[in-house]
């Protein structure tokens, strides 16, 4: 099943602010795209990371960025974790609500011998090393901050190959913790007893209110998920109809119709709006009407012109004027 993943705007702004602090000039159009919506689509986030790391020219760019992220950059989730009573409770809520911050990876908590491992599995490929560094460095830094400095990691495990000794020393100096490379997973390793550590900003009433908001945000992410997947498939394959789209999503056409109705929309409405947008983009780019008609799956230019007039209230030629 195709997934349309995204990252909260606050996290994206953390990267843009780091770029500004470090004198890194990101493309203005990319910055506009990254902040144009309430959440940043993952493919835009990929571009932001690629440009940031290329310009930084620093193998530890992600690590440094993660250590400088603040609670506010984690949006509602940051405040929720801060208001928990213990470190263990905060970890439990991180496992549940981390998709609100970003859907690019998953956290899990497991025990191995006398150790706890907070593992992170990324789903992205672009600048994976730097982004994993940023995520785990941020989590470690936040854990120390919310416990008033009482949280200490036994080690940070990374799947990346062991770097030269000088670079490894930099990792450990910045993180103030041992770092193990060539491991079977990315994880923060700590003693189980630390889960009982009280948090300095604990506020039960606030935690309960924030959790209600977090539940609503998670539900909203799930609600818009199917519509986003459908639109993404239509953009890639504008000739496909409802049944073919449904097949790609692992469901029947009837089930797709029912799920979209639950989201307050229809396949026909999603398709017509997206085709209109795609048509307008291509027309403004100077593409011949016949080419636009063919690309969008219309039988001929006349059929496309009739559909476009129905959508926009004018012909393709009038739209261009």
C-alpha positions in Angstrom: 0.0 0.0 0.0 1.3 3.4 -0.9 1.8 5.7 2.0 1.7 9.5 2.1 3.9 10.4 5.1 4.6 13.8 6.5 6.3 15.7 9.3 5.0 18.3 11.6 5.8 21.9 10.6 7.5 22.6 13.9 10.1 19.9 13.2 10.7 21.3 9.7 11.1 24.8 11.2 13.8 23.4 13.5 15.8 22.4 10.5 15.3 25.7 8.7 16.3 27.6 11.9 19.4 25.5 12.2 20.2 26.4 8.6 19.9 30.1 9.3 22.0 29.9 12.4 24.8 28.0 10.5 24.7 30.4 7.5 23.3 27.7 5.3 21.2 29.1 2.4 18.4 26.7 1.4 16.5 27.3 -1.9 13.7 29.8 -1.2 11.2 27.9 -3.2 12.0 24.7 -1.2 11.5 26.6 2.1 8.2 27.9 0.9 7.1 24.4 -0.1 8.3 23.0 3.3 6.2 25.5 5.3 3.2 25.9 3.0 1.0 23.5 4.8 0.3 22.4 8.4 2.6 19.4 7.8 5.5 18.9 5.5 5.2 16.0 3.0 8.0 13.5 3.4 9.3 14.0 -0.2 9.8 17.7 0.6 11.4 16.9 3.9 13.8 14.6 2.0 14.8 17.6 -0.2 15.3 19.8 2.9 17.6 17.3 4.5 19.6 16.7 1.2 20.2 20.5 0.7 21.0 21.1 4.4 23.5 18.3 4.7 25.1 19.0 1.3 25.6 22.7 2.3 26.8 21.9 5.8 29.5 19.5 4.5 29.8 18.0 7.9 29.4 14.3 8.7 27.9 15.2 12.1 25.5 17.7 10.8 22.4 15.6 11.8 23.9 15.0 15.3 24.5 18.7 15.9 21.1 19.6 14.7 19.4 17.0 16.9 21.2 18.3 20.0 19.9 21.8 19.3 16.2 20.9 18.8 13.9 22.2 21.5 10.7 20.9 23.0 8.7 23.2 20.8 10.1 21.6 17.7 8.3 18.4 18.7 5.0 20.2 18.6 2.2 19.0 20.9 4.2 15.8 21.6 7.0 17.7 23.1 4.7 19.4 25.6 2.9 16.1 26.3 6.1 14.2 27.1 7.3 17.1 29.3 4.1 17.0 31.4 4.4 13.3 32.3 5.1 12.2 35.8 8.0 9.7 35.1 10.4 8.9 32.4 8.7 5.6 31.8 5.4 7.2 31.2 7.0 9.7 28.8 8.5 6.8 26.8 5.2 5.0 26.6 3.5 8.1 25.2 6.4 8.6 22.8 5.8 5.1 21.4 2.1 6.0 21.0 2.2 9.5 19.7 5.5 9.9 17.7 3.7 9.8 14.3 2.4 13.3 15.1 6.0 14.6 15.0 6.8 12.5 11.9 5.7 9.4 10.1 9.2 8.6 8.7 10.1 6.0 11.3 9.0 3.9 14.3 10.0 3.7 17.9 9.9 0.5 20.0 11.0 -0.3 23.6 12.4 -3.6 24.4 14.5 -5.3 27.1 17.8 -7.1 26.4 19.4 -8.6 29.5 19.9 -5.9 32.1 19.3 -3.1 29.6 16.4 -1.2 28.0 16.6 -0.3 24.3 14.6 2.5 22.8 14.9 1.5 19.2 14.3 3.7 16.1 13.7 2.2 12.7 13.7 4.8 9.8 11.6 4.3 6.7 13.3 7.0 4.6 16.5 6.5 2.6 17.6 10.1 1.8 20.3 11.2 4.3 19.3 8.4 6.6 22.5 8.5 8.7 22.1 12.2 9.5 18.4 12.0 10.2 18.8 9.0 12.5 21.6 10.9 14.3 19.2 13.8 14.7 16.3 11.8 16.1 18.3 9.9 18.7 20.4 12.9 19.7 17.2 14.9 20.2 15.6 12.1 22.3 18.7 11.8 24.5 18.9 15.5 25.0 15.2 15.8 25.9 15.4 12.9 28.3 18.2 14.6 30.2 16.4 17.9 30.2 13.0 16.7 31.4 14.7 14.7 34.3 16.8 17.7 35.3 20.0 15.9 34.2 19.2 12.6 35.9 18.9 10.5 32.7 22.1 9.0 31.5 22.4 6.7 28.5 24.6 3.6 28.8 25.3 3.8 25.1 23.9 4.9 21.7 23.8 2.1 19.2 24.0 2.9 15.4 23.8 0.6 12.4 26.3 2.8 10.4 29.8 1.5 9.9 32.3 2.6 12.5 33.9 5.9 11.4 37.6 6.9 11.9 38.7 7.2 15.6 38.6 11.0 15.5 35.1 11.1 14.3 34.0 8.5 16.8 35.5 10.6 19.5 33.5 13.6 18.3 30.3 11.5 18.5 31.0 10.6 22.1 32.1 14.1 23.0 29.0 15.7 21.6 26.6 13.1 23.1 28.5 12.7 26.3 27.8 9.0 26.1 29.5 5.9 24.6 28.6 5.2 20.9 28.6 1.7 19.4 28.6 1.3 15.6 27.9 -1.6 13.3 25.0 -2.6 15.5 21.9 -4.6 14.5 19.6 -1.5 15.1 19.6 2.1 16.1 18.8 2.5 19.7 19.3 4.4 23.0 20.5 2.0 25.7 19.8 2.7 29.3 19.2 1.1 32.7 15.5 -0.1 33.3 15.5 1.7 36.7 15.7 5.1 35.0 12.1 4.7 33.9 11.0 5.6 37.4 12.9 8.9 37.3 10.4 11.8 38.0 10.1 14.6 35.5 10.8 18.2 36.6 7.8 19.6 34.7 5.2 17.0 35.6 1.7 18.2 35.4 -1.1 15.6 35.5 -3.9 17.9 34.5 -2.0 19.3 31.6 -0.9 15.8 30.5 -4.5 14.7 30.4 -5.6 17.7 28.3 -2.7 17.4 26.0 -3.4 13.7 25.5 -6.9 14.4 24.4 -5.6 16.8 21.8 -3.0 14.2 20.7 -5.7 11.6 20.3 -7.5 14.0 18.0 -4.4 14.8 16.0 -3.7 11.1 15.5 -7.3 10.5 14.4 -7.0 13.4 11.9 -3.7 11.9 10.5 -5.5 8.6 9.9 -8.6 10.4 8.5 -6.7 12.2 5.8 -4.5 9.3 5.1 -6.6 7.5 2.5 -7.5 10.6 0.6 -3.8 11.5 0.4 -3.0 8.0 -0.9 -5.7 8.2 -3.5 -4.6 11.6 -4.8 -1.0 10.4 -4.9 -2.0 7.5 -7.1 -4.1 9.6 -9.3 -1.3 12.0 -9.8 1.0 9.2 -10.8 -1.5 7.4 -12.9 -4.3 9.8 -14.1 -5.7 7.3 -16.5 -6.6 4.8 -13.7 -10.2 4.5 -12.5 -11.6 3.8 -9.1 -11.2 0.0 -9.3 -7.6 0.1 -10.3 -6.8 2.7 -7.6 -8.6 0.5 -5.1 -6.6 -2.6 -6.2 -3.4 -0.7 -5.5 -4.6 0.2 -2.0 -5.5 -3.4 -1.3 -9.2 -3.1 -1.2 -12.3 -3.3 -3.4 -13.8 -0.4 -5.2 -16.9 -0.6 -3.0 -14.8 -0.5 0.1 -12.8 2.5 -1.2 -16.0 4.4 -1.9 -17.3 3.6 1.7 -14.0 4.7 3.3 -13.9 8.0 1.3 -17.5 8.7 2.3 -16.4 8.4 5.9 -13.8 11.1 5.2 -16.5 13.3 3.7 -15.4 13.0 0.1 -15.8 10.9 -3.0 -13.4 9.4 -5.6 -15.0 11.4 -8.4 -14.5 14.7 -6.5 -10.9 13.9 -5.6 -10.1 12.9 -9.1 -11.8 15.9 -10.8 -10.1 18.4 -8.4 -6.7 16.9 -8.9 -7.0 16.6 -12.6 -8.0 20.2 -12.8 -5.0 21.2 -10.7 -2.7 19.1 -12.8 -4.2 20.5 -16.0 -3.8 24.1 -14.8 -0.1 23.4 -13.8 0.7 22.0 -17.3 -1.2 24.7 -19.2 0.6 27.4 -17.2 3.9 25.7 -18.0 3.1 26.1 -21.7 2.3 22.5 -22.6 0.2 22.1 -25.7 -3.5 21.4 -25.0 -3.3 18.1 -26.9 -0.4 16.9 -24.8 -2.2 17.8 -21.6 -5.3 16.0 -22.7 -3.2 12.9 -23.5 -1.2 13.0 -20.2 -4.4 13.2 -18.2 -6.0 10.3 -19.9 -8.6 12.0 -22.1 -9.6 10.4 -25.4 -9.0 13.6 -27.3 -8.5 17.3 -27.0 -12.2 18.1 -27.4 -13.1 15.8 -24.4 -10.5 17.5 -22.3 -11.6 21.0 -23.2 -15.2 20.2 -22.2 -14.1 18.7 -18.9 -11.8 21.7 -18.2 -14.6 24.2 -19.0 -16.8 22.3 -16.5 -14.1 22.5 -13.9 -12.9 26.0 -14.4 -15.8 27.8 -16.1 -13.6 28.6 -19.1 -11.7 26.9 -21.9 -8.0 26.0 -21.7 -7.3 28.9 -24.1 -9.2 31.4 -22.0 -7.4 30.1 -18.9 -4.0 30.8 -20.4 -4.9 34.4 -21.3 
